[in-house]
Amino acid sequence: MENVAYIAPPRTERIEGKTYLMSPRPRMKHNLVADNIYRIFAVYLHGKTCKAISDGTEVHLDDQNVYIPDAMIVCDRSKIHYNGVYGAPDLVVEILSPSTKKHDRFTKMQHYAAAGVKEYWIVDPLAEAVEVYLNHDGVFVLDEIYEDYDAEDRARMTEEELADIHTDIPVSLCDDFIVHLHDIFEDTTFE
């Protein structure tokens, strides 16, 4: 029998009715950050109503907009079907890539908000920062930017600047769910 390599079809998203090829394979840091976020979500939500879902699952907002977020939380399990999520997840995470950041920050962000996503995270793996947006009447409003600084940078900061550093991310869906910034970027740096 001849060995035949399986080549997976390219992943696509549909944005405003137009099909886009997703970026070439993401860099290792992108994948590890996505894995860390999914693991954090899944461990906390184990045995609870809400469900953590990892990268690779389609979200069908409507016929014109079908996305594949890097991670998400869905609390209404009736939205989860064999071939994807139909309707708005409760929380969506998009990790920036050079070829997708414009859509993540604008078009997709607007569609997620209009569809009713309650919380939207934009994760910048290079800056090791997380922007959290909360939905206010169909529009995402920046709630906070979470980032940390090394000891050298902190030594140059004023007390006011130091007080403005936030590294513990409260997930709005649950009263006691806090994600630590360090855990998102843990073990994601390579030569």
Secondary structure, DSSP 8 states (H G I E B T S, - for coil): -----------EEEETTEEEE--SS--HHHHHHHHHHHHHHHHHHTTSSSEEEETT--EEEETTEEE--SEEEES-GGGEETTEEES--SEEEEE--TTTHHHHHTHHHHHHHHHT-SEEEEEETTTTEEEEEEEETTEEEEEEEEE---HHHHHTS-HHHHHT---EEE-TTSTT-EEEHHHHSTT----
